[in-house]
Amino acid sequence: MLLLLRRVATLRGARGLAGAPARRLSGAARRHEKKGLGEESTLRPLYMDVQATTPLDPRVLDSMLPYLMHYYGNPHSRTHAYGWESESAMERARQQVASLIGADPREIIFTSGATESNNLAIKGVARFYKSRKKHIITTQTEHKCVLDSCRYLEAEGFRVTYLPVKRNGLIDLKELEDALQPDTSLVSIMTVNNEIGVKQPISDIGQICSSRKVFFHTDAAQAVGKIPMDVNDMKIDLMSISGHKIYGPKGVGAIYIRRRPRVRLEPLQSGGGQERGMRSGTVPTPLAVGLGAACEVSQQEMEYDYKRISVLADRLITKIMTEIPDVVMNGDPEHHYPGCINLSFAYVEGESLLMALKDVALSSGSACTSASLEPSYVLRAIGTDEDLAHSSIRFGIGRFTTEEEVDYTVQKCIQHVKRLREMRFEPPGQQNPPLTLATTSSQVTGSTYGTIIENTPWNPGGRVLIRYCLLPRQLLNYLALQRGYMLRSVRRHPPR
């Protein structure tokens, strides 16, 4: 009960304070931070990154606690009450997941998350039917685990077609039809994109695949529990689900595998044959119970959550675009999940803006490739200019986001975008000679990488030109902002 009360306080405490929307840490958390970091901090940034993960709903935690403490039996033990109790809870969770997407409980297989589900769907189907079918279709804007699974299969001799998307992020259905071949075994297209929030026409895609007798898989991690999904109406054959995207626990997910007409796949791991032989390994009962409870809560509150999130999203977009010129919304504004907003702020480096917005937890559109200097592959796929791609920020609005948090985020965003734009443009007549700020050497074919040059150092700021640098973009921004400068540009290739 104490743990539950702390969780509720974390989610709901300190939200009514308009001037201080950040959440307070519990006493134990403060002591932990003090011990680990050498200083005590009582405030944390407010959370606006629900596409990365969502907080655990207190109702989900409440359902999990008994199976973390008292009902700890192995659900696959058939000889005593401990196993029977856990098995009953696991099957109830399976029913809850199935009910959310209109499936039969026997079609739900528990996994560790959507990444495993995507791997199992793509590799499993491709390998099972490889004697007759060696072609797969996906899109250029899929999650990295889908793209990497396809590249892995290409190394095994499969052919993969990566469909382009239009500038609004949607696929061209005619191109999909033209790409289908007699030996195509699978089409894998995500429902809601995790970076730009675009909703693909899943029902139309399912109809096309069904008419050509090709299996259709969708990564629905960002869609399940947020928008209505019915696997039969949409003619979906395989679907990936993640627990921590719908206010459930991390480390658990599920895959839907159609029984009629039956979809066959080759398991990725061997073992005791649990989950109908498709996913060996003991099912973690507390996590499965949490996933089931999260699905049940999402089903009950989906309509209310969607309307409320839509209002907050409109509020954020309208205020930012009214106050700041040259802001571009990435992705189709109509076919779009409102809780995922990706904006590009012209003339501002996205990572610099993230570091300035230290009171708000956000992510950049290039977060998946933050260790490199490349912009987001999703934004490149929709034809976004490279500078705009580097200036993108993703705002996530979820079930526990408040109006005060949205207003605070907008206020800070407007303030720092204007400041960073002022820093970017040097005043007329300032032509100070470049100064070397730092150098990191890496001898590769006789060339030195990593020269960071400070340009036009005037008070209160200037701009920084970074050439041939292999350091992560966040570190470069940190070095620049520590000295009051703005990251101007980065050349990705070393001198020849």
N, C-alpha and C positions, 0 to 999 in steps of 0.2 A: 504493500500500500504506500509506503514511504517513497519507493521508487516511482510509482505512478504519479504521486503528488508532485514530485520533482519534475517529472516529464511535462505535466500539465503547466506547471509554473514556467518552464522553459519556453513552451509554445505560446503561452498567453500573457505572461507577465511582461510588464514594461512597455506594452504596445499602446497603451492609452496616452503615453507621454509624447506629445507632438514634438517637443524640443529634443527628446532623447529616445529615438525609436530603437536603438540597439538593445539587445537582450542582456540581462544580468546573468552572471554565472552563479551556480550554487556554491556554497562554502567549500564543498569537497573539490569542485572543479577549480576554484581559485587557488586552493592549497596545492593542487596538482600543477597548475600553471606556474605558481611561484617556485615550486620545487624544480620543475623542468626547465624553466626559462630564466630563473634568477630574478624575476620581478613579478609583482602582482598586478593583474589586470582584471577589472570588474565588469568591463563591457566588451561585447562582441559586435561585429558588423551585422546589420540586418541582412536577411537571406533573400536573394532574388536570383537564384540559380537552380530552380526546380527541375530543369531538364537534365542536370547532372545527377541529382538525387533529391529525394523528398524527405522531410522529417517523418518520423514514425508517428502515426496517428495514435493518441492515447487509447482509443478503443481497441486498436490492434494489439498494443502492448498488453492490455488487460486480458485479451484472449490467449496470449502466449504464456503469461506468467505461470499458470498451473503446470504447463508442460516443460517449463524450465526448472521447476522446483519439485513437484510431487509425482507427476505422471511421466516418468523418465524411461519407460520401457522401450525396447526396440520394436518398431511397428511390424517387423517381419518375424518376430517370435510368436509361434502359434501354440505354445504349450502352457501358457499361464496368463493370468489376468493383466499383468503389466503390458504384455505385448498386445493383448486384445484392446485395452484402453487406447493405446497409442495408434493402433491400426484404425480403430473407429474414428478417432480424431482426424487422421490422415485422409480417410475416405470422405469425411464430411467436408474437409478443405477442398478435396478434388471436386466435389459436387458444387461448392461455392464458385470455384474458378470456372467450371463448365457453364454454370448458370449465367455468368456475366457475358459470355460470348455465344450463347445458344448452342452449346455442344453437349455431347453425351459424356458423362464422367469417365467412361472407359477410354475416351479419346484424349485425356489429359495425362501427360507424363511430367513429373516433377524433375527439375534440373537445378543447376546452381545459378541460373540467370539467363538473360537473353543472349549473351555471347555464346554460351554453350548450346542453347536452343538453335541459334542460327547455324552454328557449326554442324550440329546433328542433322538439321533439315537439309542443308546444302550438300555436305559431304555424304551423308547417309543415303539420300535419294540418288545422287549421281553415281555412287559406287554400286548400289544395288542393281541399277538398270544399265550399267556400263556396257554390257554385252550387246545391247541393242541401240542405246541412245548415248551420245557423247557430246551433247550440246546443251549449254545453260545460258539463260538470259538474265541480266540484272541491269542496274542503272549506275551512272557515274557518281550519284550522290548518296549511295547507300552508306550505312555505318561501316566503319573500318573492318570490323570482324567479318562482315559479308564479303567485302572486296578482297580481303586477305584469304578467305576460304576459297573464293573463286580463283585467285592466283595460285593457290596451292593445288587446286584441281588441274589448272593449266599445265603445271609441271608433271602431272600424272597422265597427260595426253588428252584431256578434255578441251573442247573449244568453248570459249566464253564470249558472248556479245555484251558489251557495256553500252547500253543505250544512252545517248545524250539527253539532256532535258532542255526545255525552252527557257527563255530568260526569266519566266515567272516560276521556274522550278518544277513545272509539271511535265510529264512525259507526253510524247505524241503517240496516241493510240494507233495511228496508221503505221508509224515506224515499228511499233511492237508487233503488229500483225505481219508486216513484211519480214521481220527478223525471225519469226517462227519457222522452223525447219522440220522435216519428217523425223529427225532423230533428236529433237529438243525434248529433254526430260523434265526440265524445271524452269519456271520463271520466278525470280525473287525480287520483289519491289516493296519497300517499306511503306507503311501507312502514313505516318506523320514524320517528317524529317526532324532530326534532333537539333539541327542548327538553325534552320530558317522556318520551321513550323508548317511547311507546305503539306497539304493533304492530297495524296494521289487519288485518282478515281478508281478505287479498289473494286467496286462492283462491276464497272466496265471491264477492268483487267481480268477479273475472275470469269466473266462471261466469255471473253475472248479465249482464255486458256481452256475453259471447259469445252467450248465448241471444237477446239483443236486437240482435245484429249492430252493436254499438257498439265502437269501438276503446278499449282500456284502456291508459293510461300510468301508470307508477308511478315516483316519485322514490325510488330505492333507494340513495341515497348513504350513508345511515347503516345499511344492512342488508346490502349485498353484501359477502361475505367474512366476515361475522359470524354470520349465520344462513343455513341452507340456502335457496337460491332456485333454482327451475327454471321457466323462462318457459313451457314447454309444459304442465307439470302445473298451473301457476297461471293459465294462459290469459292471459298478459301479451303485449300487442302492441308496446309501447314501454317501454324502461327506461333510466333515467339512472344513470350510474356516475361516481364521482369517485376519482381516484388518491390524493389526500392524506388521504382518510378511511380508507384501508386500508393505511397504512404505506408508501405509494408517494410519488412526487414530486408537487409542486404544479404546476399549469399543464397537467394532462392529465386526460382523462376519456374516457368513451365513451357511446354511445347504442346500445341494441339496437333494431333495427327489423325486425319480422317479415316474412318473405318469402312464406310460404304460411299462410293467405290473405294476399295482399300488402297492405302498408300503404304508401300513397303520401303523400308530403309535399312541400311547396314549400321549396327551400333558402333559407336566410337570407342567404347571401353568394354572390357570383358570382366566378368566377376560372377556374382551370385544370381544373376538373372532377374533382379528386381525390376519393377516398373515394366512388366510384361516383356522382359528381355531386352528392352530398348535402351535402358539406362541403369546398368548395374551399380550397386552401392546403396548403403542404408539411407533411407529418406530421413532427413532431420525433422522430426515431428514438430518441434516448436516453430521452426521456420515455415514449414508447410501450413501449419495452423495460422500463422501470421499472414501468409499470402492469401489464404482463403478468407480470413476476416477482412483483409484490405479490399479484396474483390467484392465482398458483400457490402461493405460500407460505401465503396465507389458506386455500386449499382443503385444503392438507396439515394445517394446524394449527387449523382451525375448531373441531372438536369439543373439543380440549384447551383452546383459548383460552376457549371459552364456559363450560366447567365451572369453570375457574380464576377467570374474571371473576365468575361467579355467586357463588362462595364469598367473594370479596373484597367484592362488593356487599352480600351478606347481613351480613358482618362490620361494614361501615360503617353500614348502616341500623340494625342491632340496637343497636350501641353508642351511636349518637347518640340514638335514640328512648328508650333505657333511661335515659340520663343527663339528657336535656333534655325537659321537658314541653312540650306545645303545639307539636309539630312535625307538619306535614302532608306526606305524600308525594303529589305531584301525578301524576295518571295512573293507569291501571289497574294494580294490582300483579301481576295474572296475565298479561295480554296485554302484555308489557313486555320490552324488551331490557335485561338487568341492568346493562350498562355505562353506562347513562345514568340518573342518579338526580337527580330534581328535588325538593328539599325546601323548604318554606316554614316559616320560624321566626317564629312570632307575636311581636309586640311588638319586632321587630328590623328595621331598615331594611337591605335586602339589600346595597346599595352600601356602607353603613357596615361591614357584616361582611366584605365583600370587601377593603376597605382595611385592616381589622384583621388579616386573614389574609394578610399580605404575604409570608409564607414559602411560600404555596401558590398556584399558578396555577389559579384557578377562574373561573367566569363567573356572572353573574346571569341570572335568567329574563327580565329586561327588557333584556338586552344588545343585542338587535337594534334597540331603540328608545332607546338610552342618550342620544341627543342631545335627546330630549324627556322630558317628565315623565310620559308615559303608561306604564302597566305593559305587560307582554308581551301581545300580542294572542292568543297561544296560551293563556295562562292565563285571559284574559278569556273566551275561547271556551268553556272548560270550566266556566265559572261561578265561578271563584275570586274571592273578595272582593278589592277593590282593595288594601287594606293587606297582605293575605297575598301578593298578586301581587308587590308591591314588596319583599317579604321573602324571595323565593325565591332559592335558590342551586342551580346545576347542578354535580354532581360527575361527572366522567368517569373511568371505569376502563378501562384498555386492556391490550394485550399485555405492555407493559413495566412496568406498575404493580406495586409490591411490597407485601407485607403490612406492612412497616415504614412505607411511605409512607401507607398507609391509616390505620394506627394514629396516626401523627403528625398527619394531617389531622383525625381525630376528636378527638384531644386538644386541638388548637388551636381547633377549632370549638366544643367544649364550653366551653372557657375564655372565649372572646370573646363567645359568645352570652350567657352568664351576666353578664359584665361590662357588655355593652351594655344588657341588660335592667335592670340596676341603675341605669344612667345615665338610662334613660328615665323612670323613675318618681321624681318629686320627693318629698322627705320631707314629712310633714304640717307645716302652718304656714308653709311657705316661699312668700311671695307678693311677691317682689321686682319692682319695676317693669320693663317691657321696656326693653331698650337697643338702639339701632341698631348693628348689627355692620358692615354694608356696604350700599351702594346702587349699583345700576347703572341708569342712566337711558336710556330709549328712548321718545321722545315719539311715541306713536301715539294719534291722536284725542284729544290733550290729556291722556292718562293716563301716569303714570310706572310703568313695570314694574320689578320687581327689588328690592323692599325686603326685606332680610333682617333679621329681628328676633330678638334673643337673649332667651330667656325663662328666668326663675328661675336666674340664674348663681350656683350654690352650689358649694362645694368638696366633692368632686373633680370634679363635673360637673353638668350641668343638661340642658336640652333646647333645641332651636332650632326656632322656628316660621318658616317661610319662605313669604312671600306673593308671589304674582304674579311669580314669577321665571322668566326665560327662559334662565338659565344651565343647562348640562348637569348632570344629577344628580350625576355623579362629582365635579364641581368644588364643588358645594354641600356634599357630604359632606366634601370635603377642607377647606374653609373652617371647617366646624363642628368636625371632629375635631382640627384644628390648635389649637383653643382649648379642647379637652376637652369638647365638647358633642355631643349626639346629634341627628341630623336627625329632627325630629318629624313634620312633615307639609308638604305642598306643595299650594297651590291652583293649579289649572291655568289658570284663566281670569282675565284682568285685571278690575279693578273697572269697572262700567258707569257 
